[in-house]
Amino acid sequence: MTLRIAIGGFLHESHSFAPLPTTYADFLAAGESPALARGPALIPALSTTSWPIAGAIAAATRAGATLIPLTWATASPASPVQDEAFERIAAMICADLSAALDAGPIDGLYLDLHGAMVVDSFPDGEGELLRRIRAIAPALPLTISLDPHCNLTAAMTERVDALVPFRTYPHVDMPFAGGQAMRLLIERIARPAPWARAFRQVDFFIPVPAQCTLVAPMVPAMNARADLAAQHHAAELAFCFGFPYADFPDCGAAIAAYAATQTEADAAAEALLAWINAHEATFRIEATPAAEAVAQAIAIAQAANRPVVIADGQDNPGGGGHGDTTAILGELIAQNAEGAVLGMINDAESAAACHAAGPGATIELSLGGKSDNTPIQVSATIERLSDGIFTGTGPMALGNPINLGPTALIRVAPGVRVIVVTSKMQALDQALFTHIGVTPAACKILVLKSVVHFRADFGPIAERVILATAPGPVPVDPATLPFRHLRPTLRLRPMSNAPIG
């Protein structure tokens, strides 16, 4: 008998202190991500991308299942999702599911979620969406894939039959996670009863730079996760690193275990929590102030054959930054950096001015700083223009259609160039540079508005990576943010002496 499986998704990473809200229009616009897709348009829009749902589609197709597409939508990380956006998109998913149930039996449901959505009226956006799903279909087998930056909650864990976070950061295994969630869904449909489940929270923030799975401490942590899952016979042992910029009680790292028995689920979750707690000190992180970071990059680049990468992580669009702060750009100019390219400044007004002036023109710009009122005044020579439309080529965005709108490559000092875009995107793919004629490997210094994801595509060409601290809404140390609603037992830094409050 052919399985009939419904699929959909609703993804957002919400930063409680980011400068700009997330509106319904943000989910409709195609930029670094596909636009909202509903019904029959969903599968062709997403099946060839690197999103988790593409892996789920492939796994279901291999199993011979009939797919019933619902609604899928995402928007770039920013401030919490406005109620209007959540209500409209959640209503689409629920209405589509209801219509599918009316049309005939459904064997299971897969949802592509992020896990760190905060909504104006619902701090646990995914938990609320899943509550509504369960009100419609209480016993329907349901699995989800998650970004490991999710703020996993007990409600999310209890309302699904299994959840699968990506194993990697940079996220180069998104289709695998979606495929694994689909494989577990098919296994669950065949089981006589649900798996037992266990949920545990980690009581200290793991700083985002320390979450990179290419290096310690996450390499041994993820190895321990795999070993403990096998040891305790877990169908899934999920380690979710947390997104430490959401101001609600369940913010932070957490663990979910699914196994045949409650004893096995509890043992797996407890064992992984014990390992993390025993290695708490390894999750501390250090970063370099902007002026020092630029000075170091200049010195290293003089004798290097490969580019020195400065990660401007505190303005990371992938964490809720607007991608337009200018402190590091100012240092590049002030310190007379040579062969430097900054990718990117998100400034629609400056991009439009460059397109109006044309290649070869020199114009005065009040560049960037629109989100924090810190623009930098530059005399810009326009070297190249682009429509900002290209396809991702790196490990994370391979095959993804990207549209950043009118884009310009400008020279703002003898040795300093900047890519100016109309829509923000984290600098995680070399195609951001190559599509406008810049070869990243030929640059002396690359400044990337990213904190970890850039390592997947830029790490192999880098002489050195310097994590810089410059003003921005995504601090390396989240303890500097004005939280008001975290749980009392949560410590804002690894090895800090006391919990919040």
C-alpha positions as CSV (number, residue, x, y, z in Angstrom):
1,M,0.0,0.0,0.0
2,T,1.4,3.4,-1.0
3,L,1.9,5.8,1.9
4,R,0.4,9.2,1.7
5,I,2.6,11.8,3.5
6,A,1.9,15.5,3.9
7,I,4.9,17.9,3.9
8,G,5.3,21.5,4.8
9,G,7.4,24.0,6.7
10,F,7.6,27.2,8.6
11,L,11.1,28.5,9.5
12,H,12.4,31.6,11.4
13,E,15.3,32.3,13.7
14,S,14.1,35.1,16.0
15,H,16.4,37.5,17.8
16,S,14.5,39.4,20.5
17,F,16.9,42.4,20.3
18,A,17.4,42.7,16.6
19,P,16.7,46.1,15.0
20,L,14.0,45.2,12.5
21,P,10.7,43.1,12.8
22,T,9.8,40.1,10.7
23,T,6.6,40.8,8.7
24,Y,4.4,38.7,6.5
25,A,5.9,40.4,3.4
26,D,9.3,39.0,4.5
27,F,8.0,35.5,4.0
28,L,6.6,36.3,0.6
29,A,9.8,37.8,-0.9
30,A,12.5,35.6,-2.6
31,G,15.9,36.7,-1.5
32,E,18.6,34.4,0.0
33,S,15.7,31.9,0.4
34,P,12.8,30.8,-1.8
35,A,9.6,32.7,-1.4
36,L,6.5,31.2,0.3
37,A,5.4,28.1,-1.7
38,R,2.0,26.4,-1.3
39,G,0.4,23.4,-2.7
40,P,1.6,21.9,-6.0
41,A,4.3,24.7,-6.4
42,L,6.1,23.5,-3.2
43,I,7.9,20.5,-4.6
44,P,9.4,22.0,-7.7
45,A,10.4,25.1,-5.8
46,L,12.3,23.2,-3.1
47,S,13.3,19.7,-4.3
48,T,16.6,20.8,-5.9
49,T,17.7,23.2,-3.1
50,S,19.8,22.5,0.0
51,W,16.9,23.0,2.4
52,P,16.0,20.1,4.7
53,I,12.7,19.6,3.0
54,A,14.6,18.7,-0.2
55,G,16.1,15.7,1.6
56,A,12.7,14.7,2.9
57,I,11.2,14.9,-0.6
58,A,14.0,12.7,-1.9
59,A,13.6,10.1,0.9
60,A,9.9,9.9,0.5
61,T,10.2,9.5,-3.2
62,R,12.7,6.7,-2.8
63,A,10.3,5.0,-0.5
64,G,7.5,5.2,-3.1
65,A,5.3,7.5,-1.0
66,T,2.8,9.9,-2.4
67,L,3.5,13.4,-1.2
68,I,0.8,15.9,-0.3
69,P,2.4,19.4,-0.3
70,L,1.0,21.9,2.2
71,T,2.7,25.3,2.7
72,W,6.4,26.1,3.2
73,A,7.8,29.5,4.2
74,T,10.9,31.1,5.6
75,A,12.4,34.6,6.2
76,S,15.8,35.9,7.1
77,P,16.6,36.0,10.8
78,A,15.5,39.3,12.5
79,S,13.3,40.4,15.4
80,P,10.3,38.2,16.4
81,V,7.7,37.3,13.9
82,Q,4.7,39.6,13.9
83,D,1.4,38.1,14.9
84,E,-0.1,38.8,11.4
85,A,2.6,36.8,9.7
86,F,2.4,33.9,12.1
87,E,-1.4,33.7,12.1
88,R,-1.6,33.8,8.3
89,I,1.1,31.2,7.6
90,A,0.1,28.9,10.4
91,A,-3.5,29.1,9.1
92,M,-2.3,28.1,5.7
93,I,-0.6,25.0,7.0
94,C,-3.5,24.0,9.2
95,A,-6.1,24.7,6.4
96,D,-4.0,22.7,3.9
97,L,-3.7,19.8,6.4
98,S,-7.4,19.9,7.1
99,A,-8.2,19.8,3.4
100,A,-5.8,16.9,2.8
101,L,-7.5,14.9,5.6
102,D,-10.9,15.6,4.0
103,A,-9.6,14.4,0.7
104,G,-8.5,11.0,2.0
105,P,-6.4,9.2,4.7
106,I,-3.0,10.5,5.5
107,D,-0.4,8.2,7.0
108,G,2.1,10.8,8.3
109,L,3.2,14.4,8.3
110,Y,6.8,15.9,8.0
111,L,7.4,19.5,8.8
112,D,10.6,21.5,8.0
113,L,11.0,23.8,11.1
114,H,13.8,25.9,12.5
115,G,13.0,25.7,16.2
116,A,14.0,29.3,17.3
117,M,10.9,31.2,16.2
118,V,9.6,33.8,18.6
119,V,6.2,35.3,17.8
120,D,4.9,38.5,19.3
121,S,2.2,36.6,21.2
122,F,4.0,33.2,21.4
123,P,7.5,32.9,22.7
124,D,7.7,29.3,21.5
125,G,6.4,29.7,17.9
126,E,7.0,26.1,16.9
127,G,5.4,24.8,20.0
128,E,2.3,26.8,19.2
129,L,2.2,25.7,15.6
130,L,2.5,22.0,16.7
131,R,-0.3,22.5,19.3
132,R,-2.5,23.6,16.4
133,I,-1.5,20.7,14.3
134,R,-2.2,18.3,17.1
135,A,-5.6,19.8,17.6
136,I,-6.4,18.9,14.0
137,A,-4.7,15.5,13.9
138,P,-3.9,14.3,17.5
139,A,-2.6,10.8,16.6
140,L,-1.1,11.4,13.1
141,P,2.6,10.3,13.0
142,L,4.6,13.5,12.8
143,T,8.3,14.1,12.6
144,I,10.2,17.4,12.1
145,S,13.7,18.5,11.2
146,L,15.3,21.4,13.1
147,D,18.2,23.7,12.9
148,P,20.6,22.9,15.8
149,H,20.3,26.6,16.7
150,C,16.8,25.9,17.9
151,N,15.7,26.7,21.4
152,L,14.2,23.3,21.9
153,T,11.2,23.1,24.3
154,A,9.4,20.4,26.1
155,A,6.3,21.2,24.1
156,M,8.0,20.7,20.8
157,T,9.5,17.4,22.0
158,E,6.2,16.0,23.3
159,R,4.1,17.1,20.3
160,V,6.2,15.2,17.7
161,D,7.1,11.5,17.2
162,A,10.7,12.4,16.5
163,L,12.8,15.5,15.8
164,V,16.1,15.6,13.9
165,P,18.4,18.6,14.2
166,F,21.3,19.0,11.7
167,R,24.5,17.5,12.9
168,T,26.8,20.2,11.4
169,Y,27.5,23.9,11.8
170,P,28.2,25.2,9.2
171,H,25.0,23.4,8.1
172,V,26.2,21.3,5.3
173,D,23.8,18.4,6.1
174,M,20.4,20.0,5.9
175,P,19.1,17.6,3.3
176,F,20.4,14.7,5.4
177,A,18.4,15.9,8.4
178,G,15.2,16.3,6.4
179,G,15.8,12.8,4.9
180,Q,16.4,11.3,8.3
181,A,13.2,12.9,9.7
182,M,11.3,11.4,6.8
183,R,12.9,7.9,7.3
184,L,12.0,8.1,11.0
185,L,8.4,9.1,10.0
186,I,8.1,6.0,7.7
187,E,9.5,3.8,10.5
188,R,7.1,5.4,13.0
189,I,4.1,4.7,10.6
190,A,5.1,1.0,10.7
191,R,5.5,0.8,14.5
192,P,2.6,-0.3,16.7
193,A,3.3,2.5,19.2
194,P,5.2,5.8,19.4
195,W,8.8,6.0,20.8
196,A,9.3,7.0,24.4
197,R,10.8,10.4,24.7
198,A,13.0,12.4,27.1
199,F,13.9,16.1,27.3
200,R,16.7,17.8,29.2
201,Q,18.0,21.4,29.2
202,V,21.5,22.6,29.5
203,D,21.8,25.3,32.2
204,F,24.5,27.5,30.5
205,F,24.6,29.3,27.2
206,I,26.8,27.9,24.5
207,P,28.2,30.9,22.6
208,V,27.5,30.7,18.9
209,P,31.2,30.7,17.8
210,A,31.8,27.7,20.1
211,Q,29.1,25.8,18.3
212,C,31.2,25.2,15.1
213,T,31.3,21.4,14.5
214,L,34.5,21.7,12.4
215,V,36.6,22.3,15.5
216,A,36.7,21.6,19.3
217,P,34.7,21.7,21.5
218,M,31.9,20.6,19.1
219,V,33.9,17.8,17.4
220,P,34.2,15.7,20.5
221,A,30.7,16.7,21.6
222,M,29.1,15.4,18.4
223,N,31.2,12.3,18.5
224,A,29.9,11.7,22.1
225,R,26.4,12.3,20.9
226,A,26.7,9.5,18.2
227,D,28.4,7.1,20.6
228,L,25.8,7.6,23.3
229,A,22.9,7.3,20.9
230,A,24.2,3.9,19.8
231,Q,25.0,2.8,23.4
232,H,21.5,3.5,24.6
233,H,19.7,2.3,21.4
234,A,18.1,5.7,20.7
235,A,16.2,6.1,17.5
236,E,17.3,9.7,17.8
237,L,19.4,11.6,20.2
238,A,19.1,15.3,19.4
239,F,21.6,17.8,20.6
240,C,20.3,21.3,20.0
241,F,22.9,24.0,20.6
242,G,20.5,26.9,21.3
243,F,20.1,30.4,19.8
244,P,21.1,32.6,22.8
245,Y,19.4,35.8,21.6
246,A,15.7,34.9,22.3
247,D,14.3,36.4,25.5
248,F,12.1,33.6,26.9
249,P,12.4,31.0,29.6
250,D,13.4,28.1,27.3
251,C,16.2,29.8,25.5
252,G,19.4,27.8,25.3
253,A,20.8,24.4,24.6
254,A,18.7,21.3,25.1
255,I,18.5,17.5,24.4
256,A,15.7,15.2,23.2
257,A,15.9,11.5,23.1
258,Y,13.5,9.0,21.4
259,A,13.8,5.3,22.1
260,A,11.8,2.1,22.4
261,T,11.5,2.4,26.2
262,Q,11.4,5.2,28.6
263,T,14.4,3.8,30.4
264,E,16.5,4.0,27.2
265,A,15.3,7.5,26.3
266,D,16.0,8.8,29.8
267,A,19.5,7.2,29.9
268,A,20.5,8.6,26.6
269,A,19.4,12.1,27.5
270,E,21.0,12.0,30.9
271,A,24.3,10.6,29.5
272,L,24.7,13.3,26.9
273,L,23.7,16.0,29.4
274,A,26.4,14.7,31.8
275,W,29.0,14.8,29.1
276,I,28.2,18.4,28.2
277,N,28.3,19.5,31.8
278,A,31.6,17.7,32.4
279,H,33.1,19.7,29.4
280,E,31.5,23.0,30.2
281,A,34.8,24.9,30.4
282,T,35.7,24.0,26.8
283,F,32.7,26.0,25.5
284,R,34.2,29.4,26.4
285,I,35.2,31.7,23.5
286,E,37.5,34.6,22.9
287,A,37.3,37.3,20.1
288,T,39.4,40.2,18.9
289,P,38.3,43.9,19.0
290,A,37.8,45.4,15.5
291,A,40.9,47.7,15.3
292,E,43.2,44.9,16.5
293,A,41.6,42.4,14.2
294,V,42.3,44.6,11.2
295,A,45.8,45.3,12.3
296,Q,46.5,41.6,12.7
297,A,45.0,40.8,9.3
298,I,47.2,43.4,7.6
299,A,50.3,42.1,9.2
300,I,49.5,38.4,8.4
301,A,48.5,39.3,4.8
302,Q,51.9,40.8,4.0
303,A,53.5,37.4,3.9
304,A,50.5,35.2,3.1
305,N,49.6,33.5,-0.1
306,R,45.9,33.1,0.8
307,P,43.3,35.6,2.1
308,V,43.0,36.4,5.8
309,V,39.4,36.2,6.8
310,I,37.9,38.6,9.4
311,A,34.5,37.4,10.6
312,D,32.3,40.3,11.5
313,G,30.1,38.0,13.5
314,Q,28.3,40.6,15.6
315,D,26.5,41.9,12.5
316,N,25.7,38.4,11.2
317,P,22.5,38.5,9.0
318,G,22.2,34.8,9.8
319,G,21.7,35.7,13.5
320,G,19.4,38.7,13.1
321,G,21.9,41.4,12.2
322,H,20.9,43.8,9.4
323,G,24.3,43.3,7.6
324,D,25.0,47.1,7.4
325,T,27.3,48.0,10.3
326,T,30.5,49.9,9.4
327,A,33.0,49.7,12.2
328,I,35.3,47.2,10.5
329,L,35.0,49.1,7.2
330,G,36.1,52.2,9.0
331,E,39.1,50.4,10.3
332,L,40.1,49.0,6.9
333,I,40.1,52.6,5.5
334,A,41.8,54.1,8.5
335,Q,44.6,51.5,8.6
336,N,45.1,51.6,4.8
337,A,44.4,47.9,4.3
338,E,45.5,46.6,0.9
339,G,43.6,44.1,-1.2
340,A,40.6,44.0,1.2
341,V,37.0,43.2,0.1
342,L,34.1,43.5,2.5
343,G,31.1,41.3,1.8
344,M,28.6,42.7,2.2
345,I,26.9,46.0,3.2
346,N,23.1,45.7,3.0
347,D,22.1,49.2,1.9
348,A,19.3,49.5,-0.7
349,E,19.6,53.2,-1.0
350,S,23.4,53.1,-1.8
351,A,22.9,50.2,-4.2
352,A,20.3,52.2,-6.1
353,A,22.5,55.3,-6.2
354,C,25.3,53.2,-7.7
355,H,23.1,51.7,-10.4
356,A,21.8,55.2,-11.2
357,A,25.3,56.5,-11.6
358,G,26.7,53.6,-13.6
359,P,30.1,51.8,-13.8
360,G,33.1,54.0,-13.7
361,A,31.4,56.9,-11.9
362,T,32.6,58.2,-8.6
363,I,29.8,59.3,-6.2
364,E,29.5,60.3,-2.5
365,L,27.7,57.8,-0.4
366,S,26.4,57.7,3.2
367,L,27.1,54.0,3.2
368,G,25.5,51.4,5.6
369,G,24.6,52.1,9.2
370,K,20.9,52.4,8.4
371,S,19.9,50.0,11.2
372,D,22.0,51.7,13.9
373,N,22.4,55.2,12.6
374,T,26.2,54.9,12.0
375,P,26.7,55.3,8.2
376,I,30.2,56.0,6.9
377,Q,30.8,58.8,4.4
378,V,32.8,57.5,1.4
379,S,33.7,58.6,-2.0
380,A,32.9,55.5,-4.0
381,T,34.1,54.5,-7.4
382,I,31.7,52.0,-9.0
383,E,33.6,49.1,-10.5
384,R,30.9,46.6,-11.4
385,L,27.1,46.3,-11.1
386,S,24.9,43.2,-10.9
387,D,21.2,42.3,-10.6
388,G,22.1,40.3,-7.5
389,I,20.6,37.1,-9.0
390,F,22.8,34.0,-8.9
391,T,22.9,30.4,-7.7
392,G,24.8,29.1,-4.6
393,T,27.9,27.1,-5.3
394,G,29.3,26.3,-1.9
395,P,28.6,23.4,0.5
396,M,25.7,25.1,2.3
397,A,23.9,26.9,-0.6
398,L,24.6,24.6,-3.5
399,G,21.9,24.9,-6.1
400,N,19.9,27.5,-4.1
401,P,18.5,30.4,-6.2
402,I,19.5,33.7,-4.6
403,N,18.2,37.2,-5.4
404,L,19.8,40.0,-3.4
405,G,18.5,42.7,-5.7
406,P,20.6,45.5,-7.3
407,T,24.2,45.0,-6.2
408,A,27.4,47.0,-6.7
409,L,31.1,46.5,-6.2
410,I,32.6,49.8,-5.2
411,R,36.1,51.0,-4.2
412,V,36.1,53.3,-1.2
413,A,39.8,53.5,-0.6
414,P,42.9,52.6,-2.7
415,G,43.0,49.1,-1.3
416,V,39.4,48.6,0.0
417,R,36.4,47.4,-1.9
418,V,32.9,46.7,-0.7
419,I,30.0,44.7,-2.2
420,V,26.7,46.6,-1.6
421,V,23.4,44.7,-1.8
422,T,19.7,45.5,-1.6
423,S,18.7,42.5,0.5
424,K,20.7,41.0,3.3
425,M,22.3,37.6,3.3
426,Q,25.0,36.0,5.5
427,A,28.3,35.8,3.7
428,L,28.5,32.0,3.5
429,D,29.0,31.4,-0.2
430,Q,31.8,32.4,-2.6
431,A,29.2,33.1,-5.3
432,L,28.3,36.3,-3.5
433,F,31.8,37.5,-4.7
434,T,32.3,35.6,-7.9
435,H,28.9,36.7,-9.4
436,I,30.2,40.3,-9.4
437,G,33.7,39.5,-10.6
438,V,35.6,39.1,-7.4
439,T,37.7,35.9,-6.9
440,P,37.9,35.4,-3.1
441,A,41.1,33.4,-3.2
442,A,42.9,36.2,-4.9
443,C,42.1,38.8,-2.2
444,K,44.5,39.6,0.6
445,I,41.8,40.3,3.2
446,L,38.1,39.2,3.2
447,V,35.7,40.7,5.7
448,L,32.6,38.4,6.0
449,K,29.4,39.2,7.8
450,S,29.2,35.8,9.3
451,V,30.3,34.0,12.5
452,V,30.6,30.3,11.5
453,H,28.8,29.4,8.3
454,F,31.5,31.1,6.2
455,R,33.9,28.4,7.2
456,A,32.2,25.8,4.9
457,D,33.2,27.6,1.7
458,F,35.8,30.1,2.8
459,G,37.7,28.1,5.4
460,P,39.5,26.0,2.8
461,I,41.0,29.1,1.1
462,A,41.8,31.1,4.3
463,E,45.3,31.7,5.6
464,R,43.9,32.6,9.0
465,V,40.4,33.3,10.5
466,I,40.1,36.2,13.0
467,L,36.8,36.5,14.9
468,A,36.3,40.2,15.4
469,T,34.1,42.1,17.8
470,A,32.6,45.2,16.4
471,P,29.3,46.9,17.3
472,G,26.3,44.9,16.2
473,P,23.2,43.2,17.5
474,V,24.5,39.6,17.5
475,P,27.1,39.7,20.3
476,V,29.7,36.9,20.6
477,D,28.9,37.2,24.4
478,P,25.1,37.1,24.7
479,A,25.4,37.9,28.4
480,T,25.7,41.6,27.3
481,L,22.1,41.7,26.2
482,P,19.3,43.0,28.4
483,F,17.4,39.8,29.0
484,R,14.3,39.9,31.2
485,H,12.5,36.5,30.7
486,L,15.1,33.8,31.0
487,R,14.7,30.9,33.5
488,P,16.4,31.6,36.8
489,T,18.7,28.6,36.6
490,L,20.3,29.6,33.3
491,R,23.9,30.9,33.4
492,L,24.7,33.3,30.6
493,R,28.3,32.2,30.1
494,P,30.0,28.8,30.5
495,M,31.7,28.5,33.9
496,S,30.0,31.7,35.2
497,N,29.6,31.7,38.9
498,A,25.9,32.2,39.2
499,P,22.7,31.9,37.3
500,I,20.8,34.9,36.0
501,G,19.2,37.1,38.6
